[in-house]
Amino acid sequence: MPRHKDAEREQVMSQTRQLLLEAAAEEFAREGYAGANINRISRAAGFAKGTIYNYFSSKRALMLALIDAIAETHLAPHVIQNVVAVLGTGAVKVGHRVPAHPHFLRLAGVI
């Protein structure tokens, strides 16, 4: 029986993480990295303010996880290789073949 509970826990954690990432995408797109607020993100996802820290150690860690999730979802593997680097500020320098997904372009500072 413990396996079933572990599987349920994993599913809940995965769903919670996904909801936090979706709320973060909206917040970062609307407010930019500097203006984004971790507490607003957590509340927008439907959780208590501190919940987000169970999944991400910082705003930067959240941004990097969001960039990874967007890249996995919207970029083909050969395109991902053209993402040049993640800078210390959380900004992204992108190669010339990154598709025009609005959230990714906002995160990258292109728009």
MARKE-615509 format. One record per atom (N, C-alpha, C): x, z negated, y; residue number from 1; residue in three letters; atom name. Coordinates in Angstrom, 1 decimal. Layout:
BEGIN
      xx      zz      yy  pos  code  site
       X       Z       Y  NUM   ala    CA
...
***
This chain:
BEGIN
      xx      zz      yy  pos  code  site
     0.8     0.0    -1.2    1   met     N
     0.0     0.0     0.0    1   met    CA
     0.9     0.0     1.3    1   met     C
     2.0    -0.7     1.3    2   pro     N
     2.8    -0.6     2.6    2   pro    CA
     3.2     0.8     3.0    2   pro     C
     3.4     1.7     2.1    3   arg     N
     3.7     3.1     2.5    3   arg    CA
     2.6     3.7     3.3    3   arg     C
     1.4     3.4     2.9    4   his     N
     0.2     4.0     3.7    4   his    CA
     0.2     3.4     5.1    4   his     C
     0.4     2.1     5.2    5   lys     N
     0.5     1.5     6.6    5   lys    CA
     1.6     2.1     7.4    5   lys     C
     2.8     2.3     6.7    6   asp     N
     3.9     2.9     7.4    6   asp    CA
     3.6     4.3     7.9    6   asp     C
     2.9     5.0     7.1    7   ala     N
     2.5     6.4     7.4    7   ala    CA
     1.6     6.4     8.6    7   ala     C
     0.6     5.4     8.6    8   glu     N
    -0.3     5.3     9.7    8   glu    CA
     0.4     4.9    11.0    8   glu     C
     1.3     4.0    10.9    9   arg     N
     2.1     3.6    12.0    9   arg    CA
     2.9     4.7    12.6    9   arg     C
     3.5     5.5    11.7   10   glu     N
     4.3     6.7    12.2   10   glu    CA
     3.4     7.7    12.9   10   glu     C
     2.2     7.9    12.4   11   gln     N
     1.3     8.8    13.0   11   gln    CA
     0.8     8.3    14.4   11   gln     C
     0.5     7.0    14.5   12   val     N
     0.1     6.5    15.8   12   val    CA
     1.3     6.6    16.8   12   val     C
     2.5     6.3    16.3   13   met     N
     3.6     6.3    17.2   13   met    CA
     3.9     7.8    17.7   13   met     C
     3.7     8.7    16.8   14   ser     N
     3.9    10.1    17.1   14   ser    CA
     2.8    10.6    18.1   14   ser     C
     1.6    10.2    17.9   15   gln     N
     0.5    10.5    18.9   15   gln    CA
     0.7     9.9    20.2   15   gln     C
     1.2     8.6    20.2   16   thr     N
     1.4     7.9    21.5   16   thr    CA
     2.6     8.6    22.2   16   thr     C
     3.6     9.0    21.5   17   arg     N
     4.8     9.7    22.2   17   arg    CA
     4.3    11.0    22.8   17   arg     C
     3.5    11.7    22.0   18   gln     N
     3.0    13.0    22.5   18   gln    CA
     2.1    12.8    23.8   18   gln     C
     1.2    11.8    23.8   19   leu     N
     0.4    11.5    25.0   19   leu    CA
     1.3    11.2    26.2   19   leu     C
     2.3    10.4    25.9   20   leu     N
     3.3    10.0    27.0   20   leu    CA
     4.0    11.3    27.6   20   leu     C
     4.4    12.2    26.7   21   leu     N
     5.1    13.4    27.1   21   leu    CA
     4.1    14.3    27.9   21   leu     C
     2.9    14.4    27.5   22   glu     N
     1.9    15.2    28.2   22   glu    CA
     1.7    14.6    29.6   22   glu     C
     1.5    13.3    29.7   23   ala     N
     1.3    12.7    31.0   23   ala    CA
     2.6    12.8    31.9   23   ala     C
     3.8    12.8    31.3   24   ala     N
     5.0    13.0    32.0   24   ala    CA
     5.1    14.4    32.5   24   ala     C
     4.7    15.4    31.7   25   ala     N
     4.8    16.7    32.2   25   ala    CA
     3.9    16.9    33.5   25   ala     C
     2.8    16.3    33.5   26   glu     N
     1.9    16.4    34.7   26   glu    CA
     2.5    15.7    35.8   26   glu     C
     3.0    14.5    35.6   27   glu     N
     3.6    13.7    36.7   27   glu    CA
     4.9    14.4    37.3   27   glu     C
     5.8    14.8    36.4   28   phe     N
     7.0    15.5    36.9   28   phe    CA
     6.6    16.8    37.6   28   phe     C
     5.6    17.5    37.1   29   ala     N
     5.2    18.8    37.8   29   ala    CA
     4.6    18.5    39.2   29   ala     C
     3.9    17.4    39.3   30   arg     N
     3.2    17.1    40.5   30   arg    CA
     4.1    16.4    41.5   30   arg     C
     5.0    15.5    41.0   31   glu     N
     5.7    14.6    41.9   31   glu    CA
     7.2    15.0    42.0   31   glu     C
     7.7    15.8    41.0   32   gly     N
     9.1    16.1    40.9   32   gly    CA
     9.8    14.9    40.2   32   gly     C
    11.0    15.0    39.9   33   tyr     N
    11.7    14.0    39.1   33   tyr    CA
    11.9    12.7    40.0   33   tyr     C
    12.3    12.9    41.2   34   ala     N
    12.6    11.7    42.0   34   ala    CA
    11.3    10.9    42.3   34   ala     C
    10.2    11.6    42.5   35   gly     N
     8.9    11.0    42.9   35   gly    CA
     8.1    10.5    41.7   35   gly     C
     8.5    10.9    40.5   36   ala     N
     7.7    10.5    39.3   36   ala    CA
     7.9     9.0    39.1   36   ala     C
     6.8     8.4    38.6   37   asn     N
     6.8     7.0    38.4   37   asn    CA
     6.4     6.7    37.0   37   asn     C
     7.3     5.9    36.3   38   ile     N
     7.1     5.6    34.9   38   ile    CA
     5.8     4.9    34.6   38   ile     C
     5.5     3.9    35.5   39   asn     N
     4.2     3.2    35.3   39   asn    CA
     3.0     4.1    35.4   39   asn     C
     3.0     5.0    36.4   40   arg     N
     1.9     6.0    36.5   40   arg    CA
     1.8     6.8    35.3   40   arg     C
     2.9     7.2    34.7   41   ile     N
     2.9     8.1    33.5   41   ile    CA
     2.3     7.3    32.4   41   ile     C
     2.7     6.1    32.2   42   ser     N
     2.2     5.3    31.1   42   ser    CA
     0.7     5.0    31.2   42   ser     C
     0.2     4.7    32.5   43   arg     N
    -1.2     4.5    32.7   43   arg    CA
    -2.0     5.8    32.5   43   arg     C
    -1.5     6.9    33.0   44   ala     N
    -2.2     8.2    32.9   44   ala    CA
    -2.4     8.6    31.4   44   ala     C
    -1.4     8.1    30.6   45   ala     N
    -1.6     8.4    29.1   45   ala    CA
    -2.5     7.4    28.4   45   ala     C
    -3.0     6.4    29.2   46   gly     N
    -3.9     5.5    28.6   46   gly    CA
    -3.3     4.2    28.1   46   gly     C
    -2.1     3.9    28.5   47   phe     N
    -1.4     2.8    27.9   47   phe    CA
    -1.0     1.8    29.0   47   phe     C
    -0.6     0.6    28.6   48   ala     N
    -0.1    -0.4    29.6   48   ala    CA
     1.2     0.1    30.2   48   ala     C
     1.6    -0.5    31.4   49   lys     N
     2.8     0.0    32.1   49   lys    CA
     4.0     0.0    31.2   49   lys     C
     4.3    -1.0    30.5   50   gly     N
     5.5    -1.2    29.8   50   gly    CA
     5.6    -0.4    28.5   50   gly     C
     4.5     0.2    28.0   51   thr     N
     4.5     0.8    26.7   51   thr    CA
     5.5     2.0    26.6   51   thr     C
     5.7     2.7    27.7   52   ile     N
     6.6     3.8    27.7   52   ile    CA
     8.0     3.5    27.3   52   ile     C
     8.4     2.2    27.6   53   tyr     N
     9.8     1.8    27.2   53   tyr    CA
     9.9     1.5    25.7   53   tyr     C
     8.9     1.5    25.0   54   asn     N
     9.0     1.4    23.5   54   asn    CA
     9.4     2.8    23.0   54   asn     C
     9.2     3.8    23.8   55   tyr     N
     9.5     5.2    23.3   55   tyr    CA
    10.7     5.9    24.0   55   tyr     C
    10.9     5.5    25.3   56   phe     N
    12.0     6.1    26.1   56   phe    CA
    12.7     5.0    26.9   56   phe     C
    14.0     5.0    26.9   57   ser     N
    14.7     3.9    27.5   57   ser    CA
    14.8     4.0    29.0   57   ser     C
    14.5     5.2    29.6   58   ser     N
    14.5     5.4    31.0   58   ser    CA
    13.7     6.6    31.4   58   ser     C
    13.6     6.8    32.7   59   lys     N
    12.9     8.0    33.2   59   lys    CA
    13.8     9.2    32.8   59   lys     C
    15.1     9.1    32.9   60   arg     N
    16.0    10.2    32.5   60   arg    CA
    15.8    10.6    31.0   60   arg     C
    15.7     9.5    30.2   61   ala     N
    15.5     9.8    28.7   61   ala    CA
    14.1    10.5    28.5   61   ala     C
    13.1    10.1    29.3   62   leu     N
    11.8    10.7    29.2   62   leu    CA
    11.9    12.2    29.6   62   leu     C
    12.6    12.4    30.7   63   met     N
    12.7    13.8    31.2   63   met    CA
    13.4    14.7    30.1   63   met     C
    14.5    14.1    29.6   64   leu     N
    15.3    14.9    28.6   64   leu    CA
    14.4    15.2    27.3   64   leu     C
    13.6    14.2    26.9   65   ala     N
    12.8    14.4    25.7   65   ala    CA
    11.7    15.4    26.1   65   ala     C
    11.2    15.4    27.3   66   leu     N
    10.2    16.4    27.7   66   leu    CA
    10.8    17.8    27.7   66   leu     C
    12.0    17.9    28.2   67   ile     N
    12.7    19.2    28.3   67   ile    CA
    12.8    19.7    26.8   67   ile     C
    13.3    18.8    25.9   68   asp     N
    13.4    19.2    24.5   68   asp    CA
    12.1    19.7    23.9   68   asp     C
    11.0    18.9    24.2   69   ala     N
     9.7    19.3    23.6   69   ala    CA
     9.2    20.6    24.1   69   ala     C
     9.4    20.8    25.4   70   ile     N
     9.0    22.1    26.0   70   ile    CA
     9.8    23.3    25.4   70   ile     C
    11.1    23.0    25.3   71   ala     N
    12.0    24.1    24.8   71   ala    CA
    11.6    24.4    23.3   71   ala     C
    11.3    23.4    22.5   72   glu     N
    11.0    23.6    21.1   72   glu    CA
     9.6    24.3    21.0   72   glu     C
     8.7    24.0    21.9   73   thr     N
     7.4    24.6    21.9   73   thr    CA
     7.3    26.0    22.5   73   thr     C
     8.1    26.3    23.5   74   his     N
     7.9    27.5    24.3   74   his    CA
     9.1    28.5    24.3   74   his     C
    10.2    28.1    23.7   75   leu     N
    11.4    28.9    23.8   75   leu    CA
    11.8    29.3    22.4   75   leu     C
    12.1    30.6    22.2   76   ala     N
    12.6    31.0    20.9   76   ala    CA
    14.0    30.5    20.7   76   ala     C
    14.5    30.3    19.5   77   pro     N
    15.8    29.8    19.3   77   pro    CA
    16.9    30.5    20.0   77   pro     C
    16.8    31.8    20.1   78   his     N
    17.9    32.6    20.8   78   his    CA
    17.8    32.4    22.3   78   his     C
    16.6    32.0    22.8   79   val     N
    16.5    31.7    24.2   79   val    CA
    17.0    30.4    24.6   79   val     C
    16.8    29.4    23.7   80   ile     N
    17.3    28.0    23.9   80   ile    CA
    18.8    28.0    24.1   80   ile     C
    19.5    28.9    23.4   81   gln     N
    21.0    29.0    23.6   81   gln    CA
    21.3    29.4    25.0   81   gln     C
    20.4    30.0    25.8   82   asn     N
    20.7    30.3    27.2   82   asn    CA
    20.4    29.2    28.1   82   asn     C
    19.9    28.1    27.7   83   val     N
    19.8    26.9    28.5   83   val    CA
    21.2    26.3    28.6   83   val     C
    21.8    26.4    29.8   84   val     N
    23.2    26.1    30.0   84   val    CA
    23.5    24.7    29.8   84   val     C
    22.9    23.8    30.6   85   ala     N
    23.3    22.4    30.5   85   ala    CA
    22.2    21.5    31.2   85   ala     C
    22.2    20.3    30.8   86   val     N
    21.3    19.3    31.4   86   val    CA
    22.3    18.5    32.3   86   val     C
    22.0    18.5    33.6   87   leu     N
    22.9    17.8    34.6   87   leu    CA
    22.6    16.3    34.6   87   leu     C
    23.5    15.5    35.2   88   gly     N
    23.3    14.1    35.2   88   gly    CA
    22.0    13.7    36.0   88   gly     C
    21.5    14.5    36.9   89   thr     N
    20.4    14.1    37.7   89   thr    CA
    19.1    14.4    36.9   89   thr     C
    19.1    15.0    35.8   90   gly     N
    18.0    15.4    35.0   90   gly    CA
    17.5    16.8    35.4   90   gly     C
    18.2    17.5    36.3   91   ala     N
    17.9    18.9    36.6   91   ala    CA
    18.4    19.8    35.5   91   ala     C
    17.9    20.9    35.4   92   val     N
    18.3    21.9    34.4   92   val    CA
    18.8    23.1    35.0   92   val     C
    19.9    23.6    34.5   93   lys     N
    20.4    24.9    34.9   93   lys    CA
    20.1    25.8    33.8   93   lys     C
    19.3    26.9    34.1   94   val     N
    18.9    27.8    33.0   94   val    CA
    19.5    29.1    33.0   94   val     C
    19.6    29.8    31.8   95   gly     N
    20.0    31.1    31.7   95   gly    CA
    19.0    32.1    32.2   95   gly     C
    19.3    33.4    32.2   96   his     N
    18.4    34.4    32.8   96   his    CA
    17.2    34.7    31.9   96   his     C
    17.2    34.3    30.7   97   arg     N
    16.1    34.8    29.8   97   arg    CA
    15.1    33.7    29.5   97   arg     C
    15.0    32.6    30.3   98   val     N
    14.0    31.6    30.1   98   val    CA
    12.6    32.1    30.5   98   val     C
    11.7    32.0    29.6   99   pro     N
    10.3    32.5    29.9   99   pro    CA
     9.7    31.7    31.0   99   pro     C
     8.7    32.3    31.7  100   ala     N
     8.1    31.7    32.9  100   ala    CA
     7.0    30.7    32.5  100   ala     C
     7.3    29.7    31.7  101   his     N
     6.3    28.6    31.5  101   his    CA
     6.3    27.7    32.7  101   his     C
     5.1    27.5    33.4  102   pro     N
     5.1    26.8    34.6  102   pro    CA
     5.7    25.4    34.6  102   pro     C
     5.5    24.6    33.6  103   his     N
     6.0    23.3    33.5  103   his    CA
     7.6    23.3    33.4  103   his     C
     8.1    24.2    32.6  104   phe     N
     9.5    24.4    32.4  104   phe    CA
    10.2    24.8    33.7  104   phe     C
     9.5    25.8    34.4  105   leu     N
    10.1    26.2    35.7  105   leu    CA
    10.1    25.1    36.7  105   leu     C
     9.0    24.3    36.8  106   arg     N
     9.0    23.2    37.7  106   arg    CA
    10.1    22.2    37.4  106   arg     C
    10.2    21.9    36.1  107   leu     N
    11.2    20.9    35.7  107   leu    CA
    12.6    21.4    36.0  107   leu     C
    12.8    22.7    35.9  108   ala     N
    14.1    23.3    36.1  108   ala    CA
    14.4    23.5    37.6  108   ala     C
    13.4    23.2    38.4  109   gly     N
    13.6    23.4    39.9  109   gly    CA
    13.5    24.8    40.3  109   gly     C
    13.0    25.7    39.5  110   val     N
    12.9    27.1    39.9  110   val    CA
    11.7    27.3    40.8  110   val     C
    10.6    26.6    40.6  111   ile     N
     9.4    26.7    41.5  111   ile    CA
     9.1    25.3    42.0  111   ile     C
***
